[in-house]
Amino acid sequence: MNEVSYYQEFSEKFSTYLQSYLPNDFKIYFSINKTLDAIISELELLSGTVIKEQGAYVPKLKVDIVFAIVNAANETRLILIEAKYLSQLSLKDYSQLVGYLQVAKTINRITFIN
């Protein structure tokens, strides 16, 4: 089995784990194995909230799993997860993770609606 086959199960279990630590008025949504712009659009549909402003640039980065945590005031925070199902990481894997961290920094600067 490859790592993609675990995304759904992991996402469901991690959602349950997160929800156990959050107040009842927080909702958790997730989307898997798409580009970040497609994931954000899907999470907006699932949650009924606007996550990014119209016209805001979102990189077309392929992301394994993204969680949206939405509070009662419809403020949204995203958790991006890059899954690796390996016994050890290679230099290529570390480079990919470092690249994603750089993108994550810019995402924080994108005008998301809070």
Buried (B, 14 or more C-beta within 10 A) or exposed (E): EEBEEBBEEBBEEBBEEBBEEEEEEBBBBBBBBBBBBBBBBBBBEBBEBEBBEEEEEBEEBEBBBBBBBBBEEBEBEBEBBBBEEEEEEEEEEEEBEEEBEEBBEEBEEBEBBE
